[in-house]
């Protein structure tokens, strides 16, 4: 069933994704039918994919508590599919992408749309077949004492697939977009923060990373820093730049380097905060020679 540990068990919309896979799985076990079991697993992948896509676009509360305009939904879905954003700068349909392919194609992570589209199509077809299997066979397979046990096993299997495999590929578009739309900007005072000089191991973007972390009053993730970084760059150069999720890997590498030299502090959940030494360096109170290799 849906992600039990996140409190979505009673969510009827989410439960609707998982009911056909569960019923076809139950029928497959009762009939010892490998084709039915295979269909149930494929339809489960489709259900998890659809559920994950809705969560990525609307947030864990779903469209009921976080409704979006149709255009925004389409833009966020395409950001999820192609791995670039922000949504408000992205075409709202495939026709617009085709007409502007030259401008956008260099940012696209090409394996990503193929993988996600394959999961969605395969899962959707299997899900529809599961509905047919359930309607045809369920009247002859009334629930028996084994049914609750199968439900628990099925729920555990679905939860493992959700949280450790499939949903890892579904990036939190809603979180990133909502934070960007909150009007983030680097204050004018922070723009003038210039350490006396970079240390010999630093790269040109390290100072901006430190400024972004300093701007926030709470620990931030590498992914969120990536989007602020790209937005600041776009505003500074008057160029439209689509941030890419691949960029977070590069930011993560720089954060690890900054952390190893004591400029930022990393939390167990992967977020970062400016350290006392990092703040002193940013404000010019601590020279670069202190961090030299």
N, C-alpha and C positions, 0 to 999 in steps of 0.2 A: 504494500500500500504506500501512500505518500510518505514523505520524510517524517516518520513518527517522532523522532527526537526533536524536530524543530517546531512541533506544535501544529502541523498542518494535517494531522490525521482526520480532523473533523471538517476540513475544507471540502465542500461538496464538489467544487470545480476541479480541484486537484484529484479528488477520489475518482472522478469520472475518467481521468486519464488512465488509471490503473485497474479499473474494474474488468474490462475485457481481457487484458493479459492475465489477470488473476484467475478468471473463470476458465479461460482456455488452458491455463496451466493445470488447474484442478481436474478438468476433463481429460487432459493428456495423461495425468498420473493415474486416474481411474481406469482409463482404457489402455494404459501402457503403450501409448501411441507417440513414437518419436517425432513424426511430422507435426502433431499438435503441440508437443513440447517445444519444438524448434520455433514454430510460429509464435508461441506465447513469449519466448525469450526475445525474438525480434520485435514483437509488438511492445514488450516492456522497454526495450531500448528506445523505440519511437515515443512512448509515453514519457520517459524520463527526458528525452530530448525536447519534446514540446513543453513539458513542465519547466525545464531549465531555461528554455527560450523566453517563456512568459515571465519567469522570475528575473531574468537578465534585463528585460525591457521595462517591466513595471515595478520590480522589487518583490521581496518575499510576500508582501501583502496581496499582490496580484492586481488585476485591473479593477476589482471591486473597490478597493481603498485608494488606488493610485491611478485613476483613469487618465488617458492621454488623448490628444487629438489624433485623428486618423493619420495625418501627415507625419506627426512626430513618432507614432508607432512604427510606421514604415521606415522612417529614417533610422530609428534606433535598431530595428531588426536588421537593416542593411549594414549598419555599423557592426553589429554582432556577427553578421555573416562574413564581412570582408575584413574586419579587424582594424578599421580606421574610423576616425571621428574628428571633431565632435559632430553630433547628429545634425545640429542646425546648419552646418556647412556641407552636409552630405546630400546627394540626390535622393529623392523620395521614391523612385521606382527604377526598374532596370532600363527603361527607355532613356531616361536622363543619363544614366551611367554610360549607355552605349554612345549617346551623342557627345558626352564629355570624357570619353574613355582615355584620351591622350593625357588629360589633366590628372586623372585619378589613378590610372593603372599602375603608375610607378610606386604607389603607396600600398597596393593590395598585396596581402600575403597569400600567394596563389594556392598553396595546398589547402588553406583554411576553408574557402567556400566549397570546395569539392568534398571535404570530409564532412562538414556540417550538413550540406545538402544531401549527401548520401545517407547519413543517419536519419534525417527527416523523412526522405522519400521511402526508404526501406521500412522504417518504423511505421509510417502512415499506412502503407499498403498492408503490412502485417497486422496493424491494429484493426483495420477494416475487416480483414479475414478473421481475426479473433472474435469480433462482434458476431460474424456469421456462425462461427463454430459454437459460440456460447448459446445463441438463439436456437440452433438446431439440436444440440446435444444436451443442454442443461436440464430440460424437462425429464430426461431419462436418467439423469445422474444427480438425484437429490442429495443434498449435503448429508454426510455421515459424520461420526465422531472424529474422523481424521481431519475434517475441514478446518477447524480452528488452528490445528498444528500446522497445516499447510499454509494458512494465512500468515502465521508468524514467521515461518521460514521464508515465504515469499517477500514479506515486508523487510526482513533482514537483508535478503539478497538485493532488493531494490535500493535500500539505503546505502549499502556498500557501493553499488554501481553509481548512485547519485553522487555521493560525497567524495569518493576516492578515484573515480575514473571519468565519467561523462561530464559532470558539472565542472570539472577542472578546465574544460575547454570553453565553458560559457562565461565570458567575462562580464563583470557587473556594470553593464552599460548605464543602468539607472543611477547607480551611485556616482559614477564618474560624471555623467551629464548633469545630475542635480547639483553636484558640488561646483561644477564650472558655471552653471546658470545662477548660482548664488551670488555671482558678481565678484569673484576673486580678483584681486589686483595686488601688485607689489606697491606698498606705500611709497610716496616720493622720498621719504626719509630713508627707506630701505634701498631705494635705487642708488643712493649716493654712498652706500656702504662699500668701501673698497679696502680690503686688507693691503698692507704695505706692499706686498708682492707675493706671488704664489710660491709654494715650496717646490723643490726640484722634481717631485713625483706627481705634481698636480697637472691637470689638463685645464683648458680654458673654461669649461663649463662648471668646474667645481665650486667657484665662488657663487654662481647663480643658484646652484643646488642648496648651498648653505643659506642663502638669502630666502629661498622659498620655505625651507624648514623653519627658519627664524620667524617668518611671517605668520605661520600657523601657531595657535595656542595649544595644540594637541599633537601627539605623534601622528605622522603621515606615512602612507605606504609608498613604495617605489612607483607603483602604477599611477597614483595621484600626482606625485611629484613630476612624472613624465608629462602629464597633460598640462600642468602649470608651466613647466619648462617650455614646451612647444608653444603655448599661448603667449608667453612673455616674448619669446623669440619672434613670433609673428607680429606682435604689436611693435616691437623695437625696429624691425626691418620693413614694416609695411607690406609684408608678404603674407598670402594666405597659405598656411601650412596645416595639413591634416596630421594630427598626431597618430602614431601607430603603436600598437601594443607591443611590437618587437622592441621599441625604444626603451621599454621598462627594463629589459634585460641589461642594456648598457647602463642605465641609471643605477640599477642594482649593483653592478660591478663597481661603479664609482662610490656608491654608498658604503660598500664593504671596505673599499680602500680608505675612505674617510673615517670609517669606524675603527679600522686597524691602527690609525694614527691618533685616535682619541678625539676627533672633531665632532663626531655624532655618536649617539647612543642607540643601540638596537634593542628592541623589545622582543620577547619570545614570539609574539604574533607577527613578526616581520616588519613592523612599523619602526620609524626612526624619529629621533628628537635631537635637537642641538645640545651638545654637551657644554659645560662651563668653558672648557678650553676652546671649543668651536665658536662660542659667542665672543670670547675675548679676542680670538683671531679675527673674527668678522668685523669687530669694532676697532681693530688696529691696536688693541692692548697687548697682544702677544705676537711677536714677530715670526716670520716664516722659518727662520733658522731653528726655532724650537722644534719644528716638525721635519727637518731635513733628515734624509737617510744617512 
